[in-house]
Amino acid sequence: MVNLKSELEVRALHEKLDHLMIYQQQELIELQKIQIDMLTDLQKEVGRERKSRMANEKVVREKPR
């Protein structure tokens, strides 16, 4: 009877751990989605700044002295 009770308690703990791990994985996936969105925004901004810088350099090179 003691072994059965212990086994049931261990099983219940495993179920709780499984639940917590699944929840934690879901939270991590959501955080990663946010990070990917932020990185995508940064990449777009860098691209816009690079194009602007290149356009400005072209204007400076083309100016008559």
C-alpha positions, 0 to 999 in steps of 0.5 A: 500500500505504501508503494502504491501511494508513493507511485501515485504521488510520483506519477502526479508530480510527473504530470505537474512537471509535464504541464509546467514544461509545456507551459514554459515551452509555449511562453518561450515560443511566444517570446521568440516570435516577439524577438523575430518581429523585433529583429525583422523591424531592425533589419528593415530600419538598417536597410532604409538607413543604408539606402539613405546613406548611399543616396547621400554619398551619391549626391555628394560625389555628383556635386560640382566643385 
